Amino acid sequence: MPAAGALDTHGLDISDTVMEELLSVHAASWRAELPQIEEHYAGIGGTLPATLAEELSALDKRLAH
């Protein structure tokens, strides 16, 4: 995610608080989604690109912190 100051919000009526919320990652919510994504991927089977499985594994590791 970009840092709040990294985005040009010139002309937008967005407070710092709202921008902080927009750029936040709710790790618990994403962790709750992981089993559903894994189940969906399992249904795809051997045709699932390995890159998607690798990205999901990396996401799981990042969310564990």
N, C-alpha and C positions, 0 to 999 in steps of 0.2 A: 504494500500500500504506500502511496506517496505521503510524504509529510504534509501537514496542513498548509504550510507556507509554499509548497512546491507547485500548487495549483493556482492558476490565474483566475481569481474570482471577481475581478474588476467588473463592476456593473451589476453584480448579483447582490441581493439583500440576504446574505447568509451570515449569521453570527458565528463567532469562534466556537461556541458551544455546539451549534448545529453541525458545523463542519467537522468537529471532533467526533461527533456521533456518526456522521456519514462515513468517516474514514476508519471507524473502529471495526475490529473483527471480534465477533462473539464466539470465542473458542468453544464454549460448552455447547452452543447450538450446532456448530460444525461437527463436533465430536459425536453428537447425537445423530447426525445425518450419515456418518461413515458406514454403519452397518447396512443402511438402506442402499447406499451406493455400491457397496461390496456385493449385496444380493443382486442388484441390477446387473453388475458386471458378470457375476456368476452365470446369470441367465443368458448372457451373450456368448459365453463359452470361449472356445479357441479362436474365434475371429476377433476378439477384443485386442486392439493394438497394445503391445507390451508397454508402450509409452504411457498409456492411460493408467495401467495398473501401477507403474512406477511413480507417476505423479500422485496417485491416491496414497501410496505408501509414504511418500515424502510429506504429503499434507498431514497424514496421521502423526508422523514424527514431529513436525513443527507444532502441531496442536498439543502435543504431550508436554510441552514446556510450560 
